[in-house]
């Protein structure tokens, strides 16, 4: 029987697929992280592959918690799946899968002590990342990941569940989701336009 364990995957916020967006309305500044948080059917930097069906089921299972406002982000990963209220930094507002297997979503940075730390880091130009946190099992196997080359991977098994998407500093898994820091309505980074086009097509 495969061992059930904590599974994490890192996505850096520094490129075209995810962004931190700030808006200022009536003197109050809001911060959101929007874009690609993970991708299925590819080998990440930890040698792990999330099959599309497995990830789709995990995203589907997370919808009730998102709707109820219980799907959150902490600042840095805890050592377990248990949520520490004092560590909550953001709330995940949406999560979905695109046709190419990308897991995209949006989270709002909260005005909590940990959320304020993230806001200060963003304003100071510190590069951050997001990291999915879930539990499940993996199976070592060989897969053809293109051009007929068989590679050793840790294949995430059915039953995997997502519990949070944390805001972190150190990379741990994936090269996908490279985002930009953008001030929406004031300054738009042209490299982020591809993401906005995708977002409008799927979520408008």
N, C-alpha and C positions, 0 to 999 in steps of 0.2 A: 504494500500500500504506500502511495506517495505521501511524504510528509507535508502537512499544511503549515505554511510559514508566511511571515511578513514579506511582501514583495513590493519593491519601490522602483520607480523609473524617473530619471531626471530629464528635464527639458530646459535648455538655457533660453533666457529671454534676451535675445540679441540677434535679430535677423529679420526675415520677411514673413515668417509664419505665425508669430505671436508678438503682442505688444502690450506695454503698459500705457494706458491712456489717462490723461488728466483733463478735467473740465472744471471751469470756474463759473458758478452761477450765484448771483446775489452775494458775492463776496466769499462763498464757500467753495473750496476746491475738493473735487471728488476724484478718486483713483480707481481704475479698473484694469484687470489683466484679461486680455481677450486674444484667443487664437488657438493654436494647436498645442495640446497638452500631451499627446502620445500618438503613436502610429502602430497599427497592426500589420502583421505579415512581413515585417522586416527584422533583421537581427540588430539589436541595439548594442551599445558599447560594453554591456555586461554579458553579451552572448545569449541574450534572452529573446525569444520570439513570442508575441501574443497573436495567436490565430484570430482572424477577423471575427468568426462566430463567437469565440470565447470573449473577446473584448466587447462585441455588440451586446451580449447577454449581461456583461458587467455594467455597461452604460445604461441598459434598460432597467436593471435592478436598482440603479442609483436614482432613478427619476422620482420616486416617492419621497426620498430624503431631501432631494433638491426642492421639490414642491413644498415640503413642510419647513424649509429653512434650516435643515439639520445637516446639510452637506457642507463642510467648512474647510478652511485651510488654517493650519498652525504655522508659526514661524519656526522653521527647521523641523525635521522629522523627530517625533518622539520614538521611544524604543518599542512601542506597542501600538495596537490599533485603538486603544482607549483615548478618547478626546479629553484633554485638559482644558476646562473653560478658560482658565487664566492665560492660556497660550493661543487662543483663537485670534487670528489676524484678518481673516477674510471669509466671505460667504460665497459659495459657488451658486451662481444664478442660473446657469444652463450648461448642459453637456449633451453632445450629440456626435454621431459618426457620419463622415462624408463618404462618398462613393469610393474614394481612393484608400479608405481605411484609416484616415486621420481622425483622431478624437479631438473635437474642437469645443470650446466653451467660453464662458465668461465668469469672472469673479469680481466682487466688489471688495476693495480694501476697507476694513472697518476702522472706526475711530476708537479702537481699543488700545491699551498700552503697546501690544505687539504690532498692531496695525500702524500705529504712529511711527514705530521704528522703521517699518517698510517705507512709509511715505517719506521719511527723512532720508533714507538711503536712495530712493528714487530721485528726490530733488537734488541729491548730492552727486548723482551720476554713477552710483554703484550698480554694477551688473548683477542681476539676480536670476534665479531660475525657478521653475515649478517642478514638483515631483509627485507623481501619483503614489498613493499608499493603499494597498489592498492586501488580501490574504488569499492563498491558494497553493497549488503545488506545481512543480515543474518536472519534466521528464527529459533526461538527456537522450538526444537522438541526432540523426543526420538528416539534413534537409537540402534540397536543391534550391538555392536562393537566387538562381539566375545563371545563365550561360553553362548549364550542365555541371556546375561545380558543387559537390556535396560538402556541406560544412557541419561541424559539430555545434549544436545549439541546445539551450535549455528551453524546451517547449512548454509554455504555460498551459496547464490542463483545464478542462471544463470545470466549472464551479468557482473560478476566480471571481472575487468581488472587490469592488472599489469602495473605500471608506472615506477618503479625503484626498485633496490635492494641496500639498503644502508648498509654502514659499521658502526656498532654500538658497544657500550660497554655493556649496561645493557640488560639482558634478558627480553623478553616480551611475548614469546609465545611457542616456540617449543623445544622439546627434540631431534629433528632429526637433522642430518647433522654434528655430532661431528667431527671436522677436526684436522689435525696436521700441525705444521710449518715445512716445508721441504726445504732444499737447494738442488735443483735438479742438478745432475751431480757432486756434491761435497759430499753430505751426504744424504742418503735416509733412512727415518724412516720406518722400516719394517712394522709397523702397518698400513702404508698407502698403502701397496701393493694391498689390496683388491680394493681400489678405482681405482688405475691405471689399474687393470685388467678389471674392469667394463668400465672404460673410453675408453680403447683400443677396447673393443668389440663393443662399440656403436658409437665411434667418429673417429676411425682410418680410 
